[in-house]
Amino acid sequence: MDTDLSDPLTRRMMALSGLLFVLFIIAWEWLPGLMKIPPFIIPPVSKVWSEFLRMMASEHLMYHTAITAMQVVVGFVLGMLLGMVVGFLLGMSPTAEFVLSPYILALQIAPKVAFAPLFVIWFGYTVYPKILVAVLIVFFPVMVNVLGAVRSIDPDIVRLAKSFTASRFQIFRMIEFPASLGPLFAGLRIAATLAVIGVVVGELVGGNTGLGYLLTFGEGAGNTAMVFVSIIMLTIIGILLYGAIVIIENRVLHFMPARDRRGA
């Protein structure tokens, strides 16, 4: 959605969102104590902040965050490219869709958590298992959205292009690819959040670096504040990736009404 900061309504909504965030922080700081909830169950925000500073100084928090962010971006990009290629292939070839769809569906139905230990066995405690899990999770929403977009193109438009001797590549470049951009970005928004989940699953199963490793370490040590810090950093990574997709979408699809960018 385009945001005009000069619009009074936009400024009011941003102020309301900021106020809600402040109220959330205040509630997080004081409500657990008022409700007699022990800090090892829900630590107040001040304790989480202190743990964040400690982890910055002694736990190499930024290093682990950078490792996780790198894996998220690589897994997202590879999953996006694979989903686009397969989506266009299936959309343009009914035969390929009929032959490959059952296997792709079976791959999607299989729990991704089950693949993580298998990837660790194959590739060891490296970055590859985490990236592969992210690729598997990102692939499906991108593929489905692209396939649906190509399948929804009016066949009369394609036939008209062919009547003007348009080549197969020209039909793809001028008709099919532009028509898929709205649904593609809708799928990328979903995939941006799923990529973080995929990497964390891989790190939880077989990681010695990254935020998933810190999360597991904090759980084992009974350090709830450390777990909260890891979750917050993972959330920030997801928000930044999602925001990057939105910015790119607004630049690429600036000619489309905002409501049409969701692939409707």
C-alpha angles and dihedrals in degrees: 000000000000114000121209107194091193091062110101091215091054091050091050092050091049090049090050091050091049091049091051090052092051091049089050092053092048091049091048091052099046111021098068090056093044090050091048092242110159116242091239088064100042113000116205117253091253090060091047089052091050090050090049090055091047092050090049090055103038111012099051090238095172091051092053090044091052091050092052093044091051092051091047093052094045093046091047094050094046092045091048093051093046092047092049094049094047092042093054091043093053093041094053096041119050088187092057090047092052093048100041104032096082092053094046090049091050090051091051095047093052109093111257091216087066091058095053097073089045091053090048090054091049101041104019127222094330135115093267099081091052093047093047093052089050090049091053093050096044095045101069104054091046093047094047094049094048092045091050092049094051092045092052095057112116106254090213089067090054092047090049090053091049090051087060088054094253113171123235090255092050091052090051094046098043103033117012101040097047090046091054097052097087096050090039093060090044087057092045091056090056092042092052091065094040092053090065090051092051095052093046091051089054092047093048092052100042115357135125095174135040136053092293088060091050090048091053091045092051091049092051091049093047089240102146093176090058090052090051092050091051092049092049092050090049089050091052091052090052093047092050092050092046091048091051090053091050092050092049091046092053091051096045097041098035089126093060127081111255093244091055094056092078091069095256 
